[in-house]
Structure formats: structure tokens, C-alpha cells
Amino acid sequence: MPILGDLPLLGAFFRSSTDQNEKSNLVLVLTPHIMRDDADTRRIFQDKMNERQEMIDHAVVFSGRPWTPPIDFSRARGLVHVMRRASHKVDEEKKLEELRAPRDVKDHVP
């Protein structure tokens, strides 16, 4: 009963408390950028501020929908893209080698 828990001496018999530990993990994603001059620094800073503002606006306006960050296609795709491109290049070279290889010529010997 909620009221009896507020009594000074007898309240301890009507109250209950539990200690619970909850573990949470923090994931930190780092994105390296090559900054050649001050213009690159300003551009990256402005891009990050725009993304932050879009996320805040989206959280306020569309609190029920998930936020997806904008995709910047002007940057490179990263290591996976480089690996895929190298794999495709090797496959193309294998196909070209197969086309260049001499084929068995059938003789018309009686």
C-alpha cells in the first residue's frame, strides 16, 4: 500500500526496493578524413553540422520514424569497394586470357 510505506517507523515493512545492474555498450565509429587545407576542414565541419541539424530536426518532427543519414556518393566507398573492384579486375583479366589462349584446332585428316 503506497500510503503505509511513507510512515516513519512502520513504513520499512511496507516498502520494497531492488538493486539492479544494467550493462550497456558504447559503440564509437571513427571516420578518417584527409584534410589538405583549411577549406577541407571547413567543408567537413559544415557537413557534420548539417547532418547533426538534420538528425535533430528529424527527431523533433518525426519521432516515430527511424532516421537514416544522407549518403554522400562523392566520397570513396572504402576498403570493401576497393577489394571488390580488384576482384572484378582479376576476373576480367582471366576472361581476357581465356579468349587470347590458343584453341584446339580440329584437323580434317582422312
C-alpha positions, 0 to 999 in steps of 0.5 A: 500500500503506497500510503503505509510505506511513507510512515516513519517507523512502520513504513520499512515493512511496507516498502520494497526496493531492488538493486539492479545492474544494467550493462550497456555498450558504447559503440564509437565509429571513427571516420578518417578524413584527409584534410589538405587545407583549411577549406577541407576542414571547413567543408567537413565541419559544415557537413557534420553540422548539417547532418547533426541539424538534420538528425535533430530536426528529424527527431523533433518532427518525426519521432516515430520514424527511424532516421537514416543519414544522407549518403554522400556518393562523392566520397570513396566507398572504402576498403570493401569497394576497393577489394571488390573492384580488384576482384572484378579486375582479376576476373576480367583479366582471366576472361581476357586470357581465356579468349587470347589462349590458343584453341584446339584446332580440329584437323580434317585428316582422312 
